[in-house]
Each structure stands twice: as structure tokens, then as C-alpha cells.
């Protein structure tokens, strides 16, 4: 996690937070961090979801996500040492799951 440098200081106003909805295109994880690529209407956005921010219950429920699931997230942008921008997620919610029957 130390490779991420905050672009917006977390002590700034909540106006620095961004929200978006999109489709999960890829998922990979370690014991305490998920990396998800979210496809929005305009871009593919890398997301970082950390157990320390989400809490254990919300973090563990990420295992239920599937490719194609629509989620809504709120977070702030971070930049890696290689100058890649990602969104560090504070909250997420399920919008729809492609595997659920209607």
C-alpha cells in the first residue's frame, strides 16, 4: 500500500470524493486488498478496496462479486509511483448482478 500517494488529502472536504457506477471487468485480490477494474460509460477505472477502510464484513462480501456485476462506489483518487491513477474506495453497493434471476 505504501506505493500509493494520495492526490487528494483525506482531511479535505468531502467534495474531493468521487462517485461512479460501472460494470466489474476484472477482479484480483490478496488477503486484505481487492483490485477491481470498473468500466464506466467513458473509461475503465482501476479500484483499490482495502479491508482497513471497508471493514471486515463489507470486505468479505466482495468475494460475492462476479465479472459483469454493476456496482456504485465512492472514493478518492490516488496515484501510484508509476503515475497511474486509481480510485481508493470508501464505500460500495451492488446495483445488479448478472447471475441473479429477474
MMTF fields as JSON, N, C-alpha, C and O atoms, coordinates in Angstrom:
{
  "mmtfVersion": "1.0.0",
  "mmtfProducer": "UNKNOWN",
  "numBonds": 407,
  "numAtoms": 408,
  "numGroups": 102,
  "numChains": 1,
  "numModels": 1,
  "chainsPerModel": [1],
  "groupsPerChain": [102],
  "chainIdList": ["A"],
  "bondAtomList": [4, 2, 8, 6, 12, 10, 16, 14, 20, 18, 24, 22, 28, 26, 32, 30, 36, 34, 40, 38, 44, 42, 48, 46, 52, 50, 56, 54, 60, 58, 64, 62, 68, 66, 72, 70, 76, 74, 80, 78, 84, 82, 88, 86, 92, 90, 96, 94, 100, 98, 104, 102, 108, 106, 112, 110, 116, 114, 120, 118, 124, 122, 128, 126, 132, 130, 136, 134, 140, 138, 144, 142, 148, 146, 152, 150, 156, 154, 160, 158, 164, 162, 168, 166, 172, 170, 176, 174, 180, 178, 184, 182, 188, 186, 192, 190, 196, 194, 200, 198, 204, 202, 208, 206, 212, 210, 216, 214, 220, 218, 224, 222, 228, 226, 232, 230, 236, 234, 240, 238, 244, 242, 248, 246, 252, 250, 256, 254, 260, 258, 264, 262, 268, 266, 272, 270, 276, 274, 280, 278, 284, 282, 288, 286, 292, 290, 296, 294, 300, 298, 304, 302, 308, 306, 312, 310, 316, 314, 320, 318, 324, 322, 328, 326, 332, 330, 336, 334, 340, 338, 344, 342, 348, 346, 352, 350, 356, 354, 360, 358, 364, 362, 368, 366, 372, 370, 376, 374, 380, 378, 384, 382, 388, 386, 392, 390, 396, 394, 400, 398, 404, 402],
  "bondOrderList": [1, 1, 1, 1, 1, 1, 1, 1, 1, 1, 1, 1, 1, 1, 1, 1, 1, 1, 1, 1, 1, 1, 1, 1, 1, 1, 1, 1, 1, 1, 1, 1, 1, 1, 1, 1, 1, 1, 1, 1, 1, 1, 1, 1, 1, 1, 1, 1, 1, 1, 1, 1, 1, 1, 1, 1, 1, 1, 1, 1, 1, 1, 1, 1, 1, 1, 1, 1, 1, 1, 1, 1, 1, 1, 1, 1, 1, 1, 1, 1, 1, 1, 1, 1, 1, 1, 1, 1, 1, 1, 1, 1, 1, 1, 1, 1, 1, 1, 1, 1, 1],
  "groupList": [{"groupName": "UNK", "atomNameList": ["N", "CA", "C", "O"], "elementList": ["N", "C", "C", "O"], "formalChargeList": [0, 0, 0, 0], "bondAtomList": [1, 0, 2, 1, 3, 2], "bondOrderList": [1, 1, 2], "singleLetterCode": "X", "chemCompType": "L-PEPTIDE LINKING"}],
  "groupTypeList": [0, 0, 0, 0, 0, 0, 0, 0, 0, 0, 0, 0, 0, 0, 0, 0, 0, 0, 0, 0, 0, 0, 0, 0, 0, 0, 0, 0, 0, 0, 0, 0, 0, 0, 0, 0, 0, 0, 0, 0, 0, 0, 0, 0, 0, 0, 0, 0, 0, 0, 0, 0, 0, 0, 0, 0, 0, 0, 0, 0, 0, 0, 0, 0, 0, 0, 0, 0, 0, 0, 0, 0, 0, 0, 0, 0, 0, 0, 0, 0, 0, 0, 0, 0, 0, 0, 0, 0, 0, 0, 0, 0, 0, 0, 0, 0, 0, 0, 0, 0, 0, 0],
  "groupIdList": [1, 2, 3, 4, 5, 6, 7, 8, 9, 10, 11, 12, 13, 14, 15, 16, 17, 18, 19, 20, 21, 22, 23, 24, 25, 26, 27, 28, 29, 30, 31, 32, 33, 34, 35, 36, 37, 38, 39, 40, 41, 42, 43, 44, 45, 46, 47, 48, 49, 50, 51, 52, 53, 54, 55, 56, 57, 58, 59, 60, 61, 62, 63, 64, 65, 66, 67, 68, 69, 70, 71, 72, 73, 74, 75, 76, 77, 78, 79, 80, 81, 82, 83, 84, 85, 86, 87, 88, 89, 90, 91, 92, 93, 94, 95, 96, 97, 98, 99, 100, 101, 102],
  "secStructList": [7, 6, 6, 3, 3, 3, 1, 1, 7, 6, 6, 1, 7, 4, 4, 4, 7, 3, 3, 3, 3, 3, 3, 3, 3, 3, 3, 3, 3, 7, 1, 1, 3, 3, 3, 3, 3, 3, 3, 7, 1, 1, 7, 3, 3, 3, 3, 3, 3, 3, 2, 2, 2, 2, 7, 2, 2, 2, 2, 2, 2, 4, 4, 4, 7, 7, 6, 6, 7, 3, 3, 3, 3, 3, 3, 3, 3, 3, 3, 3, 6, 6, 7, 7, 3, 3, 3, 3, 3, 3, 3, 3, 3, 3, 3, 3, 7, 6, 6, 1, 7, 7],
  "xCoordList": [0.811, 0.0, 0.848, 0.375, 2.067, 2.9, 3.205, 3.651, 2.974, 3.261, 2.237, 2.469, 1.096, 0.081, 0.297, 0.456, 0.3, 0.435, -0.896, -1.364, -1.504, -2.806, -2.701, -1.871, -3.553, -3.64, -4.433, -4.077, -5.495, -6.309, -6.109, -6.221, -5.818, -5.618, -6.952, -7.955, -6.977, -8.236, -8.824, -9.987, -8.046, -8.588, -9.326, -9.94, -9.274, -10.003, -11.499, -11.914, -12.296, -13.749, -14.196, -13.463, -15.406, -15.936, -16.165, -16.429, -16.072, -16.203, -15.087, -15.212, -13.995, -12.893, -13.266, -12.625, -14.288, -14.724, -15.411, -16.048, -15.267, -15.962, -16.846, -16.568, -17.904, -18.797, -18.971, -18.966, -19.124, -19.367, -20.029, -19.949, -20.678, -21.307, -20.732, -20.515, -20.486, -19.958, -20.002, -20.453, -19.515, -19.515, -18.133, -17.116, -18.104, -16.852, -16.305, -16.963, -15.079, -14.453, -13.385, -13.156, -12.727, -11.748, -11.631, -11.866, -11.258, -11.125, -9.872, -9.662, -9.045, -7.96, -7.8, -8.13, -7.292, -7.21, -6.088, -5.581, -5.734, -4.826, -5.646, -6.866, -5.012, -5.739, -6.465, -7.506, -5.945, -6.524, -6.826, -7.26, -6.613, -6.868, -7.463, -7.001, -8.497, -9.044, -8.655, -8.64, -8.34, -8.102, -9.162, -9.241, -9.97, -11.075, -10.959, -10.648, -11.21, -11.315, -12.8, -13.532, -13.23, -14.631, -14.787, -14.089, -15.688, -15.955, -17.148, -18.267, -16.883, -17.95, -18.363, -17.889, -19.231, -19.638, -18.466, -18.454, -17.47, -16.372, -15.025, -14.214, -14.759, -13.421, -13.44, -14.486, -12.255, -12.032, -11.197, -10.098, -11.733, -11.136, -10.636, -11.41, -9.335, -8.821, -9.292, -9.201, -9.792, -10.25, -9.373, -8.907, -9.153, -8.443, -9.399, -9.883, -9.676, -10.58, -9.807, -9.351, -9.66, -8.8, -9.659, -10.599, -9.34, -10.098, -10.098, -11.072, -9.01, -8.91, -9.892, -10.296, -10.277, -11.229, -12.664, -13.558, -12.882, -14.232, -14.756, -15.969, -13.868, -14.28, -14.368, -14.554, -14.236, -14.129, -15.382, -15.269, -16.582, -17.817, -18.001, -18.276, -17.853, -18.011, -16.909, -17.157, -15.698, -14.588, -14.844, -14.657, -15.267, -15.503, -16.633, -16.628, -17.598, -18.702, -18.252, -18.978, -17.057, -16.533, -16.331, -16.325, -16.168, -15.979, -17.221, -17.148, -18.338, -19.58, -19.679, -20.57, -18.776, -18.821, -18.437, -17.592, -19.061, -18.769, -18.39, -18.727, -17.691, -17.448, -18.819, -19.679, -19.023, -20.306, -21.229, -22.225, -20.933, -21.743, -21.649, -20.566, -22.778, -22.802, -22.712, -23.493, -21.74, -21.594, -21.496, -21.136, -21.823, -21.65, -20.618, -20.704, -19.637, -18.58, -18.445, -18.818, -17.909, -17.487, -16.073, -15.771, -15.206, -13.823, -13.064, -13.656, -11.757, -10.914, -9.788, -9.414, -9.259, -8.204, -6.868, -6.552, -6.101, -4.735, -3.851, -4.32, -2.592, -1.643, -0.487, 0.071, -0.13, 0.972, 2.301, 2.336, 3.385, 4.716, 4.92, 5.687, 4.239, 4.352, 3.381, 3.186, 2.77, 1.895, 0.559, -0.079, 0.135, -1.17, -2.205, -1.97, -3.335, -4.395, -5.398, -5.805, -5.792, -6.806, -7.759, -7.514, -8.847, -9.782, -9.689, -9.871, -9.403, -9.339, -10.757, -11.236, -11.427, -12.859, -13.138, -12.514, -14.098, -14.565, -15.822, -15.968, -16.736, -17.992, -18.343, -17.944, -19.095, -19.603, -20.966, -21.297, -21.751, -23.036, -23.304, -22.885, -24.003, -24.378, -25.548, -26.544, -25.424, -26.517, -27.274, -28.503, -26.549, -27.168, -26.107, -24.921, -26.551, -25.659, -26.119, -27.284, -25.232, -25.651, -26.086, -26.785, -25.686, -26.043, -27.372, -27.859, -27.96, -29.232, -30.372, -30.334, -31.369, -32.512, -33.504, -33.7, -34.126, -35.074, -36.464, -37.375],
  "yCoordList": [-1.193, 0.0, 1.247, 2.3, 1.176, 2.356, 2.947, 4.091, 2.19, 2.744, 3.784, 4.496, 3.894, 4.867, 6.169, 6.194, 7.248, 8.586, 9.279, 9.323, 9.811, 10.443, 11.713, 12.581, 11.808, 13.023, 14.054, 15.233, 13.622, 14.495, 14.076, 12.894, 15.015, 14.721, 14.327, 15.009, 13.237, 12.751, 13.72, 13.577, 14.704, 15.675, 16.808, 17.647, 16.845, 17.875, 17.581, 16.521, 18.51, 18.352, 17.145, 16.643, 16.692, 15.532, 15.822, 14.897, 17.08, 17.411, 16.758, 16.614, 16.363, 15.692, 14.254, 13.653, 13.694, 12.336, 12.295, 13.258, 11.156, 10.946, 9.714, 8.817, 9.682, 8.529, 8.123, 8.969, 6.835, 6.351, 4.983, 4.265, 4.656, 3.353, 2.721, 3.397, 1.43, 0.748, -0.756, -1.291, -1.417, -2.877, -3.402, -2.897, -4.41, -5.051, -5.825, -6.718, -5.462, -6.104, -7.115, -8.099, -6.873, -7.832, -7.68, -6.61, -8.787, -8.822, -9.622, -10.713, -9.076, -9.862, -9.385, -8.245, -10.264, -9.876, -10.596, -11.634, -9.982, -10.586, -10.749, -10.59, -11.054, -11.27, -10.013, -10.126, -8.815, -7.603, -6.512, -5.43, -6.756, -5.746, -6.411, -7.465, -5.778, -6.171, -5.114, -3.921, -5.561, -4.681, -5.022, -6.156, -4.038, -4.243, -3.211, -2.048, -3.635, -2.691, -2.495, -3.449, -1.233, -0.872, -0.159, 0.82, -0.634, 0.024, 0.953, 0.516, 2.25, 3.244, 3.553, 2.899, 4.533, 4.906, 5.403, 5.233, 6.02, 6.646, 5.956, 6.002, 5.322, 4.84, 3.477, 2.982, 2.887, 1.754, 2.285, 2.802, 2.151, 2.776, 1.703, 0.847, 1.739, 0.811, 1.222, 2.39, 0.252, 0.491, -0.275, -1.375, 0.317, -0.336, -0.387, 0.653, -1.578, -1.761, -2.423, -3.558, -1.72, -2.139, -2.524, -1.809, -3.65, -4.122, -3.097, -2.997, -2.335, -1.341, -0.19, 0.446, 0.083, 1.16, 0.631, 1.25, -0.5, -1.041, -1.735, -1.814, -2.235, -3.063, -4.511, -4.785, -5.414, -6.836, -7.394, -8.152, -7.034, -7.583, -7.153, -7.984, -5.861, -5.368, -5.918, -6.263, -5.996, -6.53, -7.994, -8.388, -8.792, -10.221, -10.446, -11.447, -9.536, -9.699, -9.449, -9.779, -8.869, -8.684, -10.017, -10.066, -11.088, -12.399, -12.836, -13.764, -12.179, -12.499, -11.783, -12.091, -10.831, -10.103, -11.007, -11.891, -10.777, -11.508, -10.518, -9.337, -11.008, -10.197, -9.839, -10.709, -8.587, -8.139, -7.532, -6.911, -7.69, -7.089, -5.57, -5.019, -4.904, -3.436, -2.995, -3.439, -2.105, -1.57, -0.054, 0.527, 0.571, 2.015, 2.186, 1.546, 3.057, 3.266, 4.751, 5.616, 5.019, 6.364, 6.23, 5.301, 7.152, 7.103, 8.348, 9.358, 8.264, 9.379, 8.842, 7.673, 9.709, 9.279, 9.183, 9.965, 8.204, 8.01, 7.829, 7.445, 8.106, 7.939, 7.064, 7.283, 6.075, 5.175, 5.829, 6.882, 5.195, 5.696, 5.745, 6.568, 4.871, 4.856, 5.832, 5.795, 6.706, 7.783, 7.279, 7.977, 6.089, 5.575, 6.008, 5.921, 6.467, 6.925, 5.803, 5.113, 5.63, 4.655, 5.35, 6.477, 4.671, 5.18, 4.291, 3.077, 4.905, 4.216, 4.26, 5.33, 3.13, 3.051, 3.141, 2.448, 4.019, 4.145, 3.314, 2.653, 3.355, 2.605, 2.042, 2.579, 0.954, 0.404, -0.21, -0.575, -0.316, -1.003, -1.722, -1.28, -2.827, -3.639, -2.97, -2.616, -2.799, -2.248, -3.393, -3.439, -4.317, -5.515, -6.584, -6.287, -7.827, -8.96, -9.762, -10.156, -10.012, -10.731, -12.164, -12.76, -12.722, -14.109, -14.249, -15.361, -13.112, -13.198, -13.275, -12.641, -14.056, -14.171, -13.056, -12.643, -12.582, -11.451, -11.923, -11.108],
  "zCoordList": [0.0, 0.0, 0.0, -0.429, 0.457, 0.533, -0.83, -0.913, -1.918, -3.229, -3.663, -4.64, -2.954, -3.322, -2.585, -1.365, -3.341, -2.792, -3.04, -4.178, -2.011, -2.162, -2.986, -2.714, -3.994, -4.79, -4.012, -3.992, -3.379, -2.529, -1.088, -0.763, -0.234, 1.183, 1.791, 1.578, 2.545, 3.112, 4.132, 4.51, 4.585, 5.536, 4.832, 5.491, 3.474, 2.737, 2.782, 3.25, 2.299, 2.348, 1.536, 0.684, 1.812, 1.107, -0.374, -1.142, -0.79, -2.205, -3.02, -4.236, -2.356, -3.043, -3.4, -4.262, -2.756, -3.054, -4.408, -4.833, -5.076, -6.341, -6.209, -5.413, -6.992, -7.036, -8.483, -9.378, -8.713, -10.07, -10.008, -9.011, -11.098, -11.26, -12.509, -13.515, -12.444, -13.613, -13.451, -12.439, -14.488, -14.549, -14.166, -14.641, -13.311, -12.908, -14.104, -14.637, -14.519, -15.674, -15.263, -15.966, -14.121, -13.615, -12.112, -11.549, -11.477, -10.016, -9.684, -10.215, -8.807, -8.215, -6.782, -6.454, -5.933, -4.53, -3.809, -4.235, -2.693, -1.724, -0.455, -0.483, 0.627, 1.882, 2.361, 3.007, 2.062, 2.629, 1.626, 2.022, 0.334, -0.697, -1.932, -2.37, -2.484, -3.781, -4.799, -4.495, -6.015, -7.152, -8.184, -8.657, -8.528, -9.467, -10.579, -10.322, -11.817, -12.917, -13.181, -13.446, -13.104, -13.282, -14.617, -14.881, -15.456, -16.735, -16.573, -16.305, -16.741, -16.701, -18.139, -19.067, -18.334, -19.69, -20.524, -21.743, -19.868, -20.601, -20.448, -21.373, -19.318, -19.01, -18.335, -17.915, -18.242, -17.359, -16.204, -16.403, -14.988, -13.81, -12.854, -12.425, -12.512, -11.507, -10.109, -9.732, -9.349, -7.981, -7.002, -7.299, -5.833, -4.744, -3.56, -3.112, -3.049, -1.919, -0.79, -0.926, 0.313, 1.425, 2.625, 2.974, 3.255, 4.416, 5.547, 6.293, 5.679, 6.765, 6.573, 7.547, 5.34, 5.051, 5.042, 5.619, 4.397, 4.244, 5.493, 5.693, 6.329, 7.453, 6.993, 5.807, 7.918, 7.586, 6.913, 5.95, 7.399, 6.815, 5.368, 4.503, 5.1, 3.723, 2.821, 1.665, 3.353, 2.569, 2.205, 1.054, 3.171, 2.91, 1.912, 1.195, 1.854, 0.897, -0.547, -1.485, -0.73, -2.088, -2.799, -4.029, -2.047, -2.663, -3.456, -4.261, -3.23, -3.945, -5.296, -6.088, -5.571, -6.841, -7.999, -7.86, -9.134, -10.361, -11.453, -11.378, -12.464, -13.648, -14.226, -14.361, -14.561, -15.101, -14.075, -14.444, -12.788, -11.738, -11.832, -12.027, -11.693, -11.664, -10.209, -9.367, -9.917, -8.569, -8.622, -9.646, -7.506, -7.322, -6.219, -5.17, -6.462, -5.472, -5.149, -5.942, -3.976, -3.59, -3.062, -2.313, -3.449, -3.003, -3.411, -3.792, -3.329, -3.755, -4.632, -4.539, -5.479, -6.38, -5.666, -4.769, -6.094, -5.615, -6.845, -7.917, -6.672, -7.767, -7.3, -6.225, -8.11, -7.761, -8.12, -8.756, -7.706, -8.055, -9.564, -10.063, -10.285, -11.747, -12.401, -13.616, -11.601, -12.062, -12.619, -13.408, -12.222, -12.623, -11.59, -10.385, -12.071, -11.183, -10.944, -11.878, -9.688, -9.283, -8.335, -7.904, -8.013, -7.008, -5.783, -5.866, -4.649, -3.363, -2.803, -2.43, -2.739, -2.452, -0.951, -0.146, -0.587, 0.794, 1.018, 2.046, 0.033, 0.128, -1.247, -2.28, -1.231, -2.483, -2.222, -1.094, -3.29, -3.193, -4.503, -5.572, -4.398, -5.547, -6.261, -5.631, -7.578, -8.369, -9.034, -8.978, -9.665, -10.235, -10.409, -10.555, -10.391, -10.546, -11.758, -11.822, -12.721, -13.925, -13.656, -14.476, -12.531, -12.211, -11.471, -11.268, -11.066, -10.33, -11.344, -12.398, -11.004, -11.914, -11.625, -10.482, -12.703, -12.564, -12.281, -12.137]
}
